Amino acid sequence: MPSAQLLKTYAKEALWLTCAIAQALLQRVYDRVLRCLYASERRIPLTRAELMRPNMTRVELMRPNTLAQLLGTTVKTVSLGDSQRQQLSDANELGAGGAGTSRCWLVVNGTRLFCKLPAATLFESLFLDIFGVYANEVRFYNTRIKAPSHLFAKAYAAEMRRGRFVLCLEDVGARGVTFPVIDTPHADKTVEAVLEALATLHASCWGWPPRGIWTDETRPPFLRLIADSTLRTITKRWPDLLSADVIATYQLYLDHYDAVRAHWSSGLLVLCHGDAHLGNVFFHKKDGSAGFYDMQCVAAEHPMRDVAYHLILSCDSADLARNERAYVEAYLRRLAAKGQRLSYEDAWREYRLHALWALTALVISAGASSDYFAEGPARLTISRAAAAVERVDARGALLDLID
């Protein structure tokens, strides 16, 4: 039974959530009203501001002439992406990256670009809009980042207004890369390639994450309410997935989330990808180096946020049990080679705490909708996160913090 203080917090977060939903719905109603009032206006927008005018429909946004105005050049073709297959290029599939957005590909001056727009369904677009992930990704691509450009897709356009956005990015598939999925075998060399990429990303903004990404001021203020309600959905949908001990630890974490969040926010902060599971990674065929896409959850966090999240969700649990500490040490060596140091003791403590965040993120996404997170990947990743919570004694790390 939640404490009185936690119930008060849930009530406050419920009010925030209600307001966020109401705002998102009103924005969509406003757009539809203006679309009816200006139904005869079908001219191609001349400026980026006009591109995002209220009566601009999603279908219009995906027309070659419309996107040509945004990019300032000729767009020869627009081909729709299959959101169920979650493709990023013709021959390759993604992991969870296709959920929550509509995707298409453009041919611009002989170069293929990748275009993202809001999800076609109201629930998906609302869910991600109220959590701010659309806005977060657009801000990221409009921010100057010191990290090497090979880690991400180059942005050609990033615009957003009232819940509608357009992202036109480099199609990294043209570089000659592979796109693993969440259950692709992942150990040794590929793990080390991702750790190298994470160390490069983190070292680039060590202690000084760029403005505009998620912080205490901009991240969703109703996380605990959602985390608690989606836990009930998960335990009802898959009663065998989480042990009683894991559920108790999860609930203890929610009870003391303010203390945990204050600890994270007052410590070392770097630019984190925020959702760096294997399904959001690509590998260059030429040298095996790794890069990232789907920057919707970029945040100012401790570097172990990305390291723990990636290893726990992407690696086979048996392999990770054997090599977990060695992987953390490998990351620290790569970090030191880039001029930044983090002690193993601090890293391992934060790794254990961030195992709780990995589980929370999965419970929220899988518990929100069965359409948003398919059963196979959901069960696999949640079981990996639950195993990690017990294996690294995340409860012990939590008790050390709150006692």
HUFENVEN-V563713 format. One record per run of one state. SS is the DSSP state (alpha for helix, beta for strand, coil for the rest). FROM is the first residue (numbers start at 1). LEN is the number of residues. If there is no record, write none. Layout:
ss->SS from->FROM len->LEN
ss->SS from->FROM len->LEN
//
This chain:
ss->coil from->1 len->3
ss->alpha from->4 len->34
ss->coil from->38 len->10
ss->alpha from->48 len->4
ss->coil from->52 len->6
ss->alpha from->58 len->4
ss->coil from->62 len->2
ss->alpha from->64 len->8
ss->coil from->72 len->3
ss->beta from->75 len->6
ss->coil from->81 len->6
ss->beta from->87 len->3
ss->coil from->90 len->2
ss->beta from->92 len->2
ss->coil from->94 len->7
ss->beta from->101 len->8
ss->coil from->109 len->2
ss->beta from->111 len->8
ss->coil from->119 len->3
ss->alpha from->122 len->9
ss->coil from->131 len->2
ss->alpha from->133 len->9
ss->coil from->142 len->7
ss->alpha from->149 len->3
ss->coil from->152 len->3
ss->beta from->155 len->7
ss->coil from->162 len->2
ss->beta from->164 len->7
ss->coil from->171 len->1
ss->alpha from->172 len->4
ss->coil from->176 len->1
ss->beta from->177 len->2
ss->coil from->179 len->10
ss->alpha from->189 len->16
ss->coil from->205 len->9
ss->beta from->214 len->1
ss->coil from->215 len->8
ss->alpha from->223 len->15
ss->coil from->238 len->6
ss->alpha from->244 len->12
ss->coil from->256 len->1
ss->alpha from->257 len->10
ss->coil from->267 len->3
ss->beta from->270 len->3
ss->coil from->273 len->5
ss->alpha from->278 len->3
ss->beta from->281 len->4
ss->coil from->285 len->5
ss->beta from->290 len->3
ss->coil from->293 len->6
ss->beta from->299 len->3
ss->coil from->302 len->2
ss->alpha from->304 len->11
ss->coil from->315 len->2
ss->alpha from->317 len->21
ss->coil from->338 len->6
ss->alpha from->344 len->25
ss->coil from->369 len->6
ss->alpha from->375 len->17
ss->coil from->392 len->2
ss->alpha from->394 len->9
ss->coil from->403 len->1
//
